[in-house]
Amino acid sequence: MNYEQMNNNKVYLRGKIVSKPVFSHEVFDEKFYEFNLEVPRLSDSFDTIPVTISERLIDNKIELNNELTISGQFRSYNKQQDGKSKLVLTVFVREILENDERANPNMIELNGFICKKPVFRTTPFKREISDVLLAVNRAYNKSDYIPCIAWGRNARFVKDMKVGEPLNIVGRIQSRIYQKRLSDDVVETKNAYEISIIKLLANDYDTTNSSLYQHNYSTTE
């Protein structure tokens, strides 16, 4: 096991199970299941995050409406759907932890590389945003491709980064619902998942404060 690559991608989540585990796939006779975890935000709303877990970790804690704390990795894979390749994101569980109400319920740390030119934009409310696609190396010569969003001064900095440059981030996984128009009469509702960047490290550039690494729940969104 490559522990350096394990440290490239670390997720900590605590939330409520809001869907029953359903079979996803099987690898070398080991079955994996998927369910959704509802993770609270500081703003009293929630992110609903897809989770994948091995049958070896499923016990009586993996039941509908139970509170669950997990650590693992945020992974991506391509799924063929309607003849097209779709990027699917999920939290892969490595360990079930004891619940700690004092800890920030949604933290992720990624060490990766810019793999697509960042897209800088400004919202109608004049908030500056950069969309970043981060490639994060995983064991067995695999990589995960994770969409991220940087805000404000982080957005202004990262918009000029080049493809291939290293980038380390701390943030949270967020979910959002959007609508895609398929025709004049058909609108499809979809879910999107991305990392909202709180702390950014690139070369000598450093923002926010290191207490984020300590799962400090007083951190503002």
N, C-alpha and C positions, 0 to 999 in steps of 0.2 A: 504493500500500500504506500502510495506517495503522499506523505503528510503535507508536503509543501503545496501540492495541488489541492489537497483537502482544505487547506487554509485560504485558497483563492476564493472560496465561496462558502460563506457561513451565514445561516439563517437561524433566528430565534423567534418563535411565534407562540402566543398564548391566546386561546379563544374558545368559542363554543362550536361543537360539531352540529352542522345544520343540514347535513344530508347523510343518508346511510351509505356505508362503503359498498361500492360496486366493483366487480371484477374488471381489471384493466388489461393485463397481459401476463405472460408467464415467461420466465427466463431460467433455463437449466432446472426445470421442475420446481422453481420458486414462484409462487403466485403473488401478484401485486394488485392492490385495490386503490380506488380513488374516492375521496369525499371532499366536501367543502368545509372550511373552517371560517367562522365569522369572528374577525379580530377587531377589537374596539379602537377607535381613534380618540384623540384628546377632545375632539369637537363633538363627542357624543354620537357620532355616526359610526359606520362600520365598513371594513373591507372584507369582502368574501373571497377567500383565497383557495384555489384548488390544491389538494394534498394527495401525494401518492405514498403508500405504505406497504411494506412486505407483510405477508401472512404471518411471518415469524414474530412481528411486533404487535400484531392485533391481539388484544385481550379485552377484558370487560370494560376498559376505559373508552374503547372506541365504540361508543353508542350515541345515538341521537340525543342532542341537548347536553351531553357531558362537556365539562370544561377540560381542555387538553393543552399541555405545553410540550412543544417539540423543538428539536434542533435538527438541522439538516442542510440541504443545498437547494438553491433555486435553479432548476434545470429547464432546458428547452429541447424539443425534438420536432421533427417535421412529420406531419400527418397528412396523408392523401385524402382529400375530400372533394367530391364532385370533379375529379380529374385535375385538381389543383393542389399544390403543396402549401400547407398552412402551418405556421409556427405556433406550437403549443407550449405553454409554460406551466410548470407545476413545482410545488415544494416537495422534494424527495426526503422522506423522514429517515434519519439515522438513529435517533434516540428519543424516547419519551422521558420527559423530565418531571420533577415535582413542580406543582403550580406555585408561583411566587407573585403575589399581588403587588409587590413593590417594584417589580421589574417592568421595563418598557415592553409591552406585549408584541412589538413588531419591529425587529431590527435585522438588517442585513449588511454584510461586509463583502465587497467584491474587489478582487485584484485582476484586472484584465487589460485589454487593448482596444483602442478605437478601431472599429472595423468598417465604418461607413462615415462619410463626412457629416458632422453634426449639422442639424437644421435649426437655425435661429429664427424666432418669431416673437411677435408682441401681441398680447391679448387685447381685446377691446377696452379692458381696464388698465392698459399700459404696463402689464406685468411682462417682464422679459423671460423667455423660455428657450432652452436649447434641447432638442431631441437628440439623444445619443444612443447608438447601438454598441454594446460592449461585448467583446468575445472573451470568455473566461475559460482557461484551460482546465480540463478534467482528466482523470486517469484514462489509460488505454487510448491515448492519442485522440480523445474526443474534446469538443468545445461546446460550451453553452453560449447562446446569443441572447443577451438580455437587454431589452429596451429600457432606457433610463430618461429621466427628465431633470434638468438642472434649472434653477431659478435665479433671478437677480444677477448679482456679481458672478456667481458660479456659471450662469448661462453665458455671460459676456466673455468669461475666460475660456470656457470649453468650446465655444463656437469656432475658434481659430485653430483648434488642435487638428493634427494630421492623422490620416489613417495609419495605424501601426504604432502610434504613441501609447505608452502605458498610462493607465489611469486607475487609481484606487479610490473607492467610494464607500461611504457609510450612509445608509438611508433606511427607508421602509418600503415594503411591497404595498402597492395600492391597486385597487380594482376600480373600474368605472364602466358604466353602461353607456353605449352609444347606439345610434340607429344608422343603418346603411340602406340607402334606397336602391332596390334591385330593379325596379321599373316604375312607371308612373303611378301604378296602383299598389305596389308591394314594397313595404319597408320592413327590414329585418332588424330585430334588436339583438345586439351582441355584447359580449363582455371582453374587456381589454385589461391587461395586467402590465405593470411597469414599476420601476424603482423611482421613487421620489428622493432625489439626492439631498442629504442634509450636510454631509461633510465630504469634501473633495480634496484629493491629494494627487498632484501631478508635478513631477520634478520638485521644485522648491515651493510650489504653491500649496497653501494649507488654509482651510477655512473652518469656521465654527470652533468647537472646543473638544478636547480629547475625552471629556466625560461621557460622550456618546458611546464610547466603547464599553462603558460600564452599565449599559442598559438603564440609564437614568430616566425615570418615567416623567420627570419634570420638563423634559425637552419639549419645546414648542414645535408645532407643525409648520 
